[in-house]
Amino acid sequence: MDKIAQVQCDIAVVGGGPAGIAAAVTVAESGGKVVVIDDNARAGGQIWRGGGAVKGQPREAACWFERLSKSGVQVLSGARVFHAQAGILEAETDRSLLQIRFGKLIVAAGAREIFLPFPGWTTPNVFGAGGLQALAKSGLPVAEKRVVVAGTGPLLLAVAAYLTEHGASVACICEQARLSDLLNFGALMFRFPKKFAEAIRFRVKTRHTSYWTESHVIAAIGKDRLEAVRVSQRGHARDIPCDYLAYGYHLAPNTEVAQMLGCSVREGFVQVDECQQTTEAGIYCAGEPTGIGGVELALLEGQIAGHAAAGDADSAKALFPARARYRKFVRAMKETFSLRPELAALATDDILLCRCEDVTVGNARKHDSWKSAKLHTRCGMGPCQGRVCGTAAAFLFGWNIESQRPPVFPARCSSLAAMSSFAAGRQINGGPQ
């Protein structure tokens, strides 16, 4: 049975992306003892993946990493929270089991990509857009590979730019949103110079790549591996030979830890007050779980949550106007990149919905709720715990993906047994508890 390492802190932060780093540094610089629990090997999240040791990180990221290194924050890397209750987080690493006791908690768990089923979506070499970028950063060769980037949202252009910069041949970028909506969104971006400049920089890097609007993948073609994708370009189908497909339909927030602690969730996002406090006293939330808004908003929310948790309400309030500006950007993104209804028609009854448990769309469609589908088909009960099929089911069937129960991530049986024994007051880790 695993032994439990206990960690005590004033404030615990779940997630080591921009929001989590900003929150932790803010608290630590106010004198609090802070612990960050992050499931990546290094802090930085997906957007600053690899941490401060990676060359080419944005200047802003480098500044935050420097502050983090000087702050005294304890970062527990490679640790995944699988259970949470009042004042206690339980997490495991590859080698250990952790129990983190905290006074207050800031949840900055980030977001994940949304995948929608279509014919051939389980074909080898079909990746999430951000997933392919992450694999490329970790060493997957993309040089001279022909790639189609498809789906919706600003991430597509960023991924295409990264792949192009690293030698891939990006055949096209297929954006499902309408051109008129994108033009309106572009006009709004003038009010956000940093974001506008970033978008221009990405487009310059991909200037030789076609950017198709009102376009989406309707099938992945290939037996043992991907050979081509079939794309609907404004209603006209065409096949594009490629080695990789990178696709994703924007982002879904990671709300599991907050939900397990009883925090209210509305329309898929954790509800917070003006100081980023959730409906549960002493629990704050920042970044994508409160609304998909990008790194600038995540940093602001992280700082506000950090100041508020540390008891510095005045410093938190000073950041409210800047946050309000970026929240307008959030609303515009939601409107611009809302999913087209015809995407649901691609998920015919014979296509897998839950890849972990081999549940087809047709089998899930027989049920009237997520709960019923889970009970009768095991949909959403595999290793991903519904993170892929749950968001797809919500779009396809309009279901509310409601309950969260531990473990929210796959955990070793020995970890569950150790925590159960600890809770029962047995003799664990060398003495009575």
N, C-alpha and C positions, 0 to 999 in steps of 0.2 A: 504494500500500500504506500502511496506517495506521502512524504512528509510535508507538512505545511509550513511555509515561511511566512511569518507575519510582518506586516509593514504598517506603521502608524503615520498619519499625516493630518495636518489641519484641513487641507483641501486636496481632493483627488480629481484628476482630469482624465476622462476616458477619451482617447484619441490624440495622436501626435501630429496632426496636420496643422495648417496655418491657424485655425481657430483655437485648437488645443495649445499650440505653442504660445500664442498671444495671451491666452488666459493664464497659463502657468507662469509665464515670465512676469506678467502684471502682478499676480499674487505674490510671487517670490520677491519681487522688488519692493513690495510693501511689507516684507518681513515674515510672511507666512511660510510654513513648511508644506511643500507641494510635491506630489507624486503624479507622474504622467504614466498611464498604462496604454501601450500601443502595440498592435499586433504585427507591425512591420519590424524589420531588422534595424532600421534607423528612423528617427523622427523625420517628419516632412510630409507624410500623407502621400496621396497619389500625385498631387500637383508639384510638390517639391520632393519627389521620390529620391531616395538615396541619401538625403541629409546634406550637411554642409561639406562633406568630403567630395561631392560630385562637382566636377568642373562645369562651368556654364550655367550655374544656378542664377536666377535673377538677383540683382543687387539687393532688392528688398528681402529676399529669402536669406541671403548671406548675412544681412544685418540682424535678422531675427535669430538665426542660428548662433551668431556671436553672442547675442544677449542671453540666449538659452544656456550656452556653455558657461557663462559667467554668473548665472543666476543662482546656482545651487539647487536647481530643480533635479529631483531624482527621476530618471526616465527608465521605466521598466519595458525594455524593447522585446519584441517577440512574445508578448503576453496577451492572451485573448480572454476577455471577460466572458464567462459563461453563466454566471449567476450574480444577482445583485439583490440586496435587501437593505433595510434601513441601517445606514452607517457602515455597511460591509460590502465589499466587492470580492468576488472569488474569480480567480483567473488561473490559467495554466500556461506554461511554456513547454518547450520540448523536453525539458529536464526537471522541471519543478512545478510545485503547486503554490499559489500565492493567495493570501488573505490580506486584503488592504482595508484597514479601518480608517474612516475619515470623519471629519466634522461636517464638511460641506462637499458637494460634488458638482463638477461641471462636465456635462456630457457634450463632447465635440466629436462625435463618431463619424462624421462625413457622410458620403453618399456612395451609391453604386450605380452602374449602368443599367438601363432598362433594355431587356431583350424581348422581342416579340417573335413568336413562332411563324415560320413560313416554310414552304417546301424545301428541304435540304439544309435546314438551319443547323442540323447536327453533323453535317459533313466535316471531316477533318480539314483544318486550315480556315475554317470560319471562326473568327474571333470577335470579341467585343472591341470597339474602337480603342478605348482606353486600355483594354487588356493587351492588345497587340503592341501598343506603345510601351506599356510596362515590360512586356517580354523583350522588346527590342532594347530597352534600357538595361535589361538583365543579361543581354548577350545573344538573343535570338537573331540570326543573320537575316537582314532585310535588304541588303545591297543587291541590286539588280533583280529584285523580285517585283513582279507586277501586282499591284494592289488596287482594289476598289474600296473606297471609303464611302459609307452610306449610313443613312439614318436621319437624325435631326439634332440641331443644337450647335452652339459655338465650338464644342469639343471636336467636331469633324474637321474643321479647318486647322485647329491646333495639331491634331494627329497627323493630318496629311502633310503639314509643314515639317513636322518632326521626321516622318518617314522619308520625305523627299530629301531633307538635309542629310540623312544617313544612307543615301544611295538607292532608295527604292524608286521604282517607276510607278507613280500613282496615276492610274488610268483615268479616273474621274472621281469627283465628289458628288454624291447623289443626296440632295437635301429635299426632304418631303414637304417642307413649307412652301407657301406661295411666294412668288417674286415680290408682289405688292407688299406683303407682310414684312419681308426681309428689307425692303427699301425703307419702310416706316421705322423698322428697328434700327437700321443704319443711321437714319436721321436723328434718332434719340441718342445714339452713341456719341454724337458731337458734344453732348453735355458731359461726357466722361472721357476726357482726352487720353487717359492712360489706356483704357480699354480700346478706344478707337485706334490709337497708335499700334497696339498689339495686333488688332485685326488686320490692319494694313500690312504690318510686318509679316504676318502669316500668309496673307494673300500674295505678297511679293515673292515669297519663297515658293509658292505653288502657282506662279503665274503661267506656267506651261501646262497646267492641269485644268481640264474642263470642269466648271462648277455648274451642275444642272439643278435647277429648282423644280418643284412639283415632280420629283423623281424618287423612286424607291425600288429596292430589290424585291423581286417577286419569286425568285427561286435560285438556289445554289445548285450547280450542275457538277457531277463527278461521282465516281464510285468509291475508290479507295482514298481519294483526296480531292480537294476542290480543283476544278478545271476551268470553270467559267461561272459567271453570274448572269442571270436574266434580269434586266432592269426595265421598269416601266418609266419612260421619260415622257411626261405629259400625255399618258395614255398609249404611247407607242412602245412595244416591247422590242428589246434588242439584247443580244448575248455579247458579253464582254469577257474574253479569255483573261484569266488571272491566276496567280499563285495563292494570294491571300484575300479574304474579304474581312474588312474591319467595319463593323456596324454597331450602332447603338441608338436608342431612341430617348436621348437625354438622360437624366439622372433621377434616381429615387433615393430619398433620405434613409439613413440607418437610424431607426427609432426604437430598436428592440430594447436596449438597456433602459432608456427612459420609460418605455411602456411597462417594463417589468417592475419598475419602481412606482408605478401608479400615476405617472405624469399623463395629463390629458393630451390627446392627439386629435387634431381636426383637419379634415381633407388631406390626410397623409403626413402632416407636419406637427412637430411638438409645439404646443402652445406656451408662449412666454409673455411676461409683462415687459414694461419698458426697460427694466434692468436685466432682462434675459432670464428671470427666475420662472421656473415652471409652476404648475399648479401644486406642486409638492414643495413645502418650505425647505429651504436650504439646498435645493437641487436646481441647478441652472443649466441652460442649454445654449449652444452657440454654433454658428456655421450652418452647413447644409441641412441638418435635421430640422431647422426652423424655417427653411426656405432656400431653394437653390439659387444662389446669388453670386458665386465666384469668390476669388481669394480676397478681394478688397473688403467685401462685406463680412466675410468670415473673420478677418483680422479685427475689424471694428467690433463685431459682436463678441469675439473672444476677449478683447480688452474691457468691454463694458461688463461682461460677466465676471471677469477677474477683479475689477474694481469693486463691483457690487458685493461679490463674495468676501472680499477683504474688508468691507465696511466703509469704502470710500465712495459714497454716493455722488459727491460733487464731481469727481473725476469721471465717473460713469456718465453723468448728465452732460458733460462737456462734449461727449462724442455722439450724442443723440442726433444733432443736425446732419452730420456726415452719414450716419447710418440711414437716416430718412431718405437722403438722396439716392443711395444705392438700393434701397428697397423699391424705388420706382423702377429701377433696372430689372429687379426680380419680377415685378408684375408684367413688364414689357416682354421679358423672355418667355414667361408662361403663356402669354397670348400669342406670341409669334410662333413658337414651336409646339403648339398644341397638336396632338396626333390626329391625323386624318382618319375618318371612320373606315375608309376602304382597306386600311392596314389589317383590320380585324377579319376581313373576308379571306385573307391568305391562310388563316389558321383553320384548315379543313379538318374534319373529324378524325382522319387517319394520322394526323401529325402529332408527334409527342409534345405534350405541354410540360410535364414534369420529367426531366431527363434522369433525375436520380432514381425515381421509382417506376419509370417506364409507363407513365399514365398518359393516354392520348387526350387530345382536345375533346373528342367525342365522348369518352368515358367521364371526363369532368363535366361536360355540358349536361349530363343527365341529372345533375344535382342543382339545388337552388341556392347554395351558399358555400363559402370556403370551408366552413366547419363540416358540412355534410360531405364534401368532396374528400376532405382529409380522413374522415372516419371510415368511409366506404372504399376509398381507392389508395390511401396513403399518399395522395398528392401533397407535396410540400413537406413531407416528413423524412426526406433523405438528408444527405450531408449538407446541402445548401440551406436547409430549413426554410424553404419557400422563398428565398431571396430572388430567385430567377422566375420560377413559375407563379409566385404570388403576385408580383407586379403585372405579369402577363395576364393572369386570371382577372385581376381587377379591371384591366382595360377591356378584355374580351367579353366578360360577363357582368361587369359593373358590381362585382362583389366587394364587400368590406373585409379586408384582411385584418381581422380583429385581434384575437388573443395572442399574448406572448407568455410562454411559460419556460422555465429553465429546463435544460440548458439551451440558451439561445444560439450557441454554436456547438458543433460536435465536440465532445469532451471524452477523455479516457474514463473507462469504468472505474479505474483506481482513483481518479480525481473525485468522482461523484461519491465513491465509497468513503474516501477520506473526509470529505466535507460533511457527509451524513454522520460519520462517527464523531467528528468534532462537534457538530451541533448537538449530538446526544450527550456530550460531556464525557466521552471516553478518554482514555489516556492516549494522547496523540503527541508525537514529536517530543518524547522524553519526559512527559509529566502530566499531571491532571490539569484539565482546563476548567 
